[in-house]
Amino acid sequence: MQIQSSGNLVECRPGRKFVSGALSLPSRIAFCITTLEPGGAERQLVELATRLPRDRFEPAVVVLAARPRPPRDTLVHTLDRNSIPLVFLGGRHVWQTLGVYRRLGSWLENWRPALLQCFLAHANILGAYAGRRLGIPIVTGIRVAEQRLNGHCWLQRRTDAFVQKHVCVSASVADFAERVMRLAPDKLIVIPNGVDTERFRNVEPIPPTELGISPGRRLILFVGRLEADKRPNWLIDRMPAIAARLPNHDLVIAGRGPLEHQLGRQAERLGVAGRVHLMGWRPDVPRLLAAADLLVLTSSSEGMPNVVLEAMAAARPVIATQVHGVAELLGDGAAAQVVPSHDTEAFVDAVVRVADDRGLATSLGHDNRDRAETRFSLGATADRYASLYDSLLRVPRSKKSVFDR
């Protein structure tokens, strides 16, 4: 299978060198991620790669999967517009893992980065194995506290010896990485996600009629992949109670995933099909947020959910289940916006209370936006990563890099 590329890769040369205390060239940073489908982790990687100072760093992105198809290739175009080299290794199935691993190792040897930054579990694992023989610093990204039993935790623990730092998106994820994944505590560092608040400012709300919804209806919004960990089925089970108490509100679900068709049948079975609208994947989340009274998050596991950050940037209140990272995002506002993960009555009551009280919703939304602007800017996130990279590139390596020839 051929490697697909986007953008032009320049000729190979080693990463930045120190000459008499000065820097001669920007350091090459290779970003490795599992896919580039539009999602929270994927957007964070692209924002980071495009915001790193180019006088100090030269980024490139390598993706284990194949190139996403239009219209889900928006992040590809963002990297292209910023002249960041991008390579897709074409992985689609688990049986292709060995081939993807070999192509990743070949690409790393060819491009010769000074540091490898990985995002998401599959990239963390393959990146650590492929990068270890190069003698360069390796940084992984721990972005979720996985509750399902799988081999990710065990495999990432096996690669801990090859990794210099594990970036955790929240303090609760760092605690999970130490307790459950059993990663070395001195290698854990917390760098929260950031959000582009300007992207959500002065946005024109999408009219309900554009969504096939009757004019005048008020909206409750769910945005996310339709899979078990996000629990959209749990949310629809709550809809009969919510609909009875909020006769003017409908639920809008934006996203795709393996549960999509099941959710439609579930809404019909519960008699709320007319109040639940499955929109599929949407590129206009800022307009959806601008049109909604509130965002709901029903996940059983998270790390620091980007959709909550986006709702905060859009000055919207959030009703969320108590999962990793949410309380850290909402701060003092968590008391009014976070409920126990399996407390049906508390969740329904919280949704109704906020949706039915415009003054409360407006107050919570304004506080959320202020917190997003002051605590979670993308510029601050990029600065923290840049400082981390500088610190690792200045530390003498015990193993000589294969590029130092």
C-alpha positions as CSV (number, residue, x, y, z in Angstrom):
1,M,0.0,0.0,0.0
2,Q,1.5,3.3,-1.0
3,I,2.0,6.2,1.4
4,Q,-0.3,9.1,0.5
5,S,1.0,12.6,1.0
6,S,-0.4,16.1,1.2
7,G,1.9,19.0,0.7
8,N,5.5,19.0,-0.3
9,L,8.1,17.4,1.9
10,V,11.4,19.2,1.8
11,E,14.8,17.4,1.6
12,C,15.9,15.4,4.6
13,R,18.3,16.9,7.1
14,P,18.8,16.5,10.9
15,G,16.9,18.5,13.4
16,R,18.1,21.8,15.0
17,K,21.7,21.9,16.2
18,F,23.3,24.0,18.9
19,V,26.3,26.0,17.8
20,S,28.2,28.0,20.5
21,G,25.0,28.4,22.4
22,A,23.0,29.6,19.4
23,L,20.3,27.7,17.4
24,S,21.1,27.3,13.8
25,L,17.9,25.8,12.5
26,P,14.3,25.2,13.7
27,S,13.8,21.8,15.4
28,R,11.8,19.4,13.4
29,I,8.8,18.1,15.4
30,A,6.9,15.1,14.0
31,F,3.3,14.8,15.1
32,C,1.9,11.3,14.9
33,I,-1.9,10.7,15.2
34,T,-4.2,7.8,14.6
35,T,-6.6,9.5,12.2
36,L,-7.3,13.0,10.9
37,E,-11.1,12.8,10.9
38,P,-12.6,15.9,12.5
39,G,-12.6,15.3,16.3
40,G,-11.4,16.8,19.5
41,A,-7.9,15.3,19.7
42,E,-7.4,15.8,15.9
43,R,-8.4,19.5,16.1
44,Q,-6.1,20.0,19.0
45,L,-3.1,18.5,17.2
46,V,-3.8,20.7,14.1
47,E,-4.1,23.8,16.3
48,L,-0.9,23.0,18.0
49,A,1.0,22.3,14.8
50,T,-0.1,25.5,13.2
51,R,0.6,27.7,16.3
52,L,4.1,26.6,17.2
53,P,6.6,29.4,16.5
54,R,8.2,28.6,13.2
55,D,11.4,30.3,14.1
56,R,11.9,27.6,16.7
57,F,10.0,24.6,15.3
58,E,9.4,23.0,12.0
59,P,6.3,20.7,12.2
60,A,5.1,17.8,10.1
61,V,2.2,15.5,10.6
62,V,2.0,11.7,10.0
63,V,-1.3,9.9,10.2
64,L,-1.6,6.2,10.7
65,A,-4.9,6.0,8.8
66,A,-6.0,6.9,5.3
67,R,-6.9,10.4,4.2
68,P,-10.5,11.3,5.3
69,R,-12.9,11.8,2.4
70,P,-14.7,15.2,1.8
71,P,-16.3,16.9,3.6
72,R,-14.5,15.4,6.6
73,D,-11.1,16.5,5.4
74,T,-11.3,20.0,6.8
75,L,-8.3,19.5,9.0
76,V,-6.2,18.4,6.0
77,H,-7.0,21.7,4.3
78,T,-6.0,23.6,7.4
79,L,-2.6,22.0,7.5
80,D,-2.1,22.5,3.7
81,R,-3.0,26.3,4.1
82,N,-0.3,26.5,6.8
83,S,2.3,24.7,4.6
84,I,2.7,21.8,7.1
85,P,3.9,18.6,5.5
86,L,1.3,15.8,5.9
87,V,1.6,12.1,5.2
88,F,-1.1,9.4,5.5
89,L,0.1,5.8,6.0
90,G,-3.2,4.2,4.8
91,G,-4.1,2.0,7.7
92,R,-7.8,0.9,7.7
93,H,-7.8,-2.5,9.5
94,V,-6.0,-4.0,12.5
95,W,-4.3,-6.6,10.3
96,Q,-2.5,-3.8,8.5
97,T,-0.8,-2.7,11.8
98,L,2.6,-4.2,11.0
99,G,2.7,-2.6,7.6
100,V,1.7,0.8,9.1
101,Y,4.4,0.4,11.7
102,R,7.1,-0.2,9.1
103,R,6.0,2.7,7.0
104,L,6.0,4.9,10.1
105,G,9.5,3.9,10.9
106,S,10.7,4.5,7.4
107,W,9.1,7.9,7.3
108,L,10.7,8.9,10.6
109,E,14.1,7.8,9.4
110,N,13.6,9.7,6.1
111,W,12.3,13.0,7.6
112,R,14.7,12.9,10.6
113,P,12.8,14.8,13.3
114,A,14.4,16.2,16.5
115,L,11.3,15.1,18.6
116,L,8.3,12.9,18.1
117,Q,4.9,13.9,19.6
118,C,2.1,11.3,19.5
119,F,-1.6,11.8,20.0
120,L,-4.1,9.0,20.9
121,A,-3.5,5.4,22.0
122,H,-2.7,3.7,18.7
123,A,-0.3,6.5,17.7
124,N,1.3,6.5,21.2
125,I,2.0,2.8,21.0
126,L,3.3,2.5,17.4
127,G,5.1,5.9,17.6
128,A,7.0,4.8,20.8
129,Y,8.1,1.5,19.2
130,A,9.0,3.2,15.8
131,G,10.7,6.1,17.4
132,R,12.8,4.4,20.1
133,R,15.6,3.3,17.7
134,L,16.1,6.9,16.5
135,G,17.4,8.1,19.9
136,I,15.2,11.2,19.9
137,P,12.8,12.4,22.6
138,I,9.3,10.9,22.4
139,V,6.2,12.5,23.9
140,T,2.8,10.8,24.1
141,G,-0.6,12.3,24.6
142,I,-2.9,10.7,27.2
143,R,-6.3,12.2,26.2
144,V,-8.9,10.0,27.9
145,A,-9.3,7.8,31.0
146,E,-10.4,4.7,29.2
147,Q,-13.0,2.7,31.2
148,R,-13.3,-0.2,28.8
149,L,-11.1,-3.2,29.2
150,N,-8.6,-3.3,26.3
151,G,-4.9,-3.6,25.7
152,H,-4.2,0.1,25.3
153,C,-3.2,0.6,29.0
154,W,-1.0,-2.5,29.0
155,L,0.7,-1.6,25.7
156,Q,1.4,2.0,26.7
157,R,2.8,0.8,30.0
158,R,5.1,-1.5,28.0
159,T,6.4,1.5,26.0
160,D,6.9,3.8,29.0
161,A,10.6,3.1,29.0
162,F,11.0,4.6,25.5
163,V,9.0,7.8,26.3
164,Q,10.4,11.0,27.9
165,K,7.0,12.6,28.8
166,H,3.3,11.7,28.7
167,V,1.2,14.8,28.3
168,C,-2.2,14.4,30.1
169,V,-5.0,16.8,29.2
170,S,-6.2,17.1,32.8
171,A,-5.1,16.5,36.3
172,S,-7.7,13.7,36.7
173,V,-6.3,12.0,33.6
174,A,-2.8,12.3,35.0
175,D,-4.0,10.6,38.2
176,F,-5.6,7.8,36.1
177,A,-2.3,7.4,34.1
178,E,-0.4,6.9,37.3
179,R,-2.9,4.7,39.2
180,V,-4.4,2.6,36.4
181,M,-2.0,2.7,33.5
182,R,0.9,2.7,36.0
183,L,3.0,5.1,34.0
184,A,6.1,6.7,35.7
185,P,4.8,9.7,37.8
186,D,7.9,11.8,37.0
187,K,7.1,11.5,33.3
188,L,3.5,12.8,33.6
189,I,2.8,16.5,32.7
190,V,-0.6,18.2,32.5
191,I,-1.3,20.5,29.5
192,P,-5.0,21.3,29.1
193,N,-6.7,21.6,25.8
194,G,-7.3,25.0,24.4
195,V,-10.1,26.6,22.4
196,D,-10.3,29.3,19.7
197,T,-12.8,31.6,21.4
198,E,-13.0,33.9,18.4
199,R,-14.3,31.0,16.3
200,F,-17.5,31.0,18.5
201,R,-17.9,34.8,18.8
202,N,-20.7,36.6,17.0
203,V,-21.8,33.5,15.2
204,E,-25.2,33.5,13.3
205,P,-27.4,30.8,14.9
206,I,-28.7,28.2,12.5
207,P,-32.5,28.4,12.2
208,P,-34.4,25.3,13.3
209,T,-36.0,25.1,9.8
210,E,-32.5,24.5,8.3
211,L,-32.4,21.4,10.4
212,G,-35.9,20.2,9.4
213,I,-37.3,21.4,12.7
214,S,-40.4,23.5,13.1
215,P,-39.8,27.2,13.6
216,G,-39.9,28.4,17.2
217,R,-38.7,25.2,18.7
218,R,-35.9,25.5,21.3
219,L,-32.9,23.2,21.1
220,I,-30.9,21.0,23.5
221,L,-27.7,19.9,21.8
222,F,-25.5,16.8,21.9
223,V,-22.3,16.7,19.8
224,G,-20.1,13.7,19.7
225,R,-19.3,10.3,18.2
226,L,-22.3,8.0,18.5
227,E,-20.6,5.2,20.4
228,A,-20.9,3.4,23.7
229,D,-18.5,5.6,25.7
230,K,-20.5,8.8,24.8
231,R,-23.8,7.1,25.9
232,P,-26.2,8.8,23.5
233,N,-28.6,5.9,24.1
234,W,-28.6,6.7,27.8
235,L,-29.6,10.3,26.8
236,I,-32.5,9.2,24.6
237,D,-33.7,7.0,27.4
238,R,-34.1,10.2,29.5
239,M,-35.9,12.1,26.7
240,P,-39.5,11.0,27.6
241,A,-39.0,12.6,31.0
242,I,-37.3,15.7,29.6
243,A,-39.9,16.2,26.8
244,A,-42.8,16.0,29.3
245,R,-41.3,18.8,31.3
246,L,-40.0,20.9,28.4
247,P,-42.8,20.9,25.8
248,N,-41.0,23.5,23.7
249,H,-37.6,21.8,23.5
250,D,-36.2,19.3,21.0
251,L,-33.0,17.3,21.2
252,V,-30.5,17.7,18.3
253,I,-27.8,15.1,18.0
254,A,-24.8,15.9,15.8
255,G,-22.4,13.1,15.0
256,R,-22.0,9.7,13.5
257,G,-21.0,6.4,14.8
258,P,-22.0,2.7,15.3
259,L,-25.1,3.6,17.4
260,E,-26.6,6.0,14.9
261,H,-29.4,3.7,13.4
262,Q,-30.1,2.2,16.8
263,L,-30.8,5.6,18.3
264,G,-33.5,6.4,15.7
265,R,-35.3,3.1,16.5
266,Q,-34.9,3.8,20.2
267,A,-36.5,7.2,19.9
268,E,-39.4,5.7,18.0
269,R,-39.9,2.9,20.6
270,L,-40.0,5.5,23.4
271,G,-42.5,7.7,21.5
272,V,-40.1,10.7,21.2
273,A,-39.0,10.4,17.6
274,G,-40.6,13.7,16.8
275,R,-38.5,15.4,19.5
276,V,-35.2,13.8,18.7
277,H,-33.3,14.9,15.5
278,L,-30.3,12.9,14.3
279,M,-28.3,15.3,12.1
280,G,-25.3,13.2,11.3
281,W,-21.8,14.8,11.2
282,R,-22.0,18.6,11.0
283,P,-19.2,21.0,10.0
284,D,-21.1,24.0,11.6
285,V,-20.9,23.2,15.3
286,P,-20.5,26.9,16.2
287,R,-23.8,27.7,14.5
288,L,-25.5,24.8,16.3
289,L,-24.2,26.0,19.6
290,A,-25.4,29.5,18.9
291,A,-28.9,28.1,18.3
292,A,-29.0,25.9,21.3
293,D,-30.1,26.7,24.9
294,L,-27.6,24.3,26.3
295,L,-25.2,21.4,25.5
296,V,-25.5,18.0,27.2
297,L,-22.6,15.6,27.7
298,T,-23.5,12.1,28.9
299,S,-20.1,10.3,28.5
300,S,-19.0,7.4,30.8
301,S,-15.3,8.3,30.1
302,E,-13.5,11.4,28.9
303,G,-10.2,13.2,29.4
304,M,-11.0,16.9,28.8
305,P,-13.9,17.0,26.4
306,N,-13.4,19.6,23.7
307,V,-17.1,19.9,23.0
308,V,-17.5,21.3,26.5
309,L,-14.7,23.8,25.9
310,E,-16.5,24.8,22.6
311,A,-19.8,25.3,24.4
312,M,-18.0,27.4,27.0
313,A,-16.4,29.5,24.2
314,A,-19.9,29.9,22.7
315,A,-21.2,31.2,26.1
316,R,-23.5,28.2,26.5
317,P,-24.4,26.4,29.7
318,V,-23.5,22.7,29.9
319,I,-25.1,19.8,31.7
320,A,-22.6,17.0,31.9
321,T,-22.1,13.7,33.7
322,Q,-19.2,13.6,36.2
323,V,-16.3,12.3,34.1
324,H,-12.6,13.1,33.9
325,G,-11.8,16.7,33.1
326,V,-15.2,18.2,33.1
327,A,-15.0,19.8,36.6
328,E,-11.6,21.1,35.8
329,L,-13.0,22.8,32.7
330,L,-16.0,24.3,34.4
331,G,-14.3,25.4,37.7
332,D,-16.8,26.9,40.2
333,G,-19.5,26.5,37.6
334,A,-19.3,22.7,37.9
335,A,-21.6,22.7,40.9
336,A,-24.5,23.8,38.8
337,Q,-23.6,21.9,35.6
338,V,-22.2,18.5,36.6
339,V,-24.3,15.5,37.8
340,P,-23.3,12.0,38.9
341,S,-22.9,9.8,35.9
342,H,-25.7,7.3,36.6
343,D,-28.2,9.6,38.4
344,T,-31.1,9.8,36.0
345,E,-33.2,12.1,38.2
346,A,-30.4,14.6,38.8
347,F,-29.6,14.7,35.1
348,V,-33.2,15.4,34.0
349,D,-33.7,17.9,36.8
350,A,-30.5,19.8,35.8
351,V,-31.5,19.9,32.1
352,V,-35.0,21.2,32.9
353,R,-33.7,23.7,35.4
354,V,-31.2,25.3,33.0
355,A,-33.4,25.1,29.9
356,D,-36.4,26.6,31.7
357,D,-34.6,29.5,33.2
358,R,-33.1,31.9,30.6
359,G,-31.5,34.1,33.3
360,L,-29.7,31.1,34.8
361,A,-28.6,29.8,31.4
362,T,-27.3,33.2,30.4
363,S,-25.4,33.7,33.7
364,L,-23.8,30.2,33.4
365,G,-22.9,30.8,29.8
366,H,-21.2,34.1,30.4
367,D,-19.2,32.6,33.3
368,N,-18.2,29.7,31.0
369,R,-17.0,32.0,28.3
370,D,-15.0,34.1,30.7
371,R,-13.3,30.9,32.0
372,A,-12.6,29.6,28.5
373,E,-11.0,32.9,27.5
374,T,-8.8,33.3,30.6
375,R,-7.8,29.7,31.3
376,F,-8.0,27.7,28.1
377,S,-6.6,29.8,25.2
378,L,-5.0,28.0,22.3
379,G,-2.0,30.4,22.6
380,A,-1.3,29.3,26.2
381,T,-1.6,25.7,25.2
382,A,0.9,26.1,22.3
383,D,3.3,28.0,24.6
384,R,3.2,25.1,27.2
385,Y,4.0,22.5,24.5
386,A,6.8,24.7,23.1
387,S,8.4,25.1,26.5
388,L,8.2,21.3,27.0
389,Y,9.8,20.7,23.6
390,D,12.6,23.2,24.3
391,S,13.3,21.5,27.7
392,L,13.5,18.1,26.1
393,L,15.7,19.2,23.2
394,R,18.2,20.9,25.6
395,V,18.6,17.7,27.8
396,P,21.7,15.7,26.8
397,R,20.5,12.3,25.5
398,S,22.0,9.1,27.0
399,K,21.6,7.4,23.7
400,K,23.2,9.0,20.6
401,S,20.7,9.8,17.9
402,V,21.0,7.9,14.6
403,F,20.9,11.4,13.0
404,D,24.1,12.5,14.7
405,R,26.5,11.1,12.2
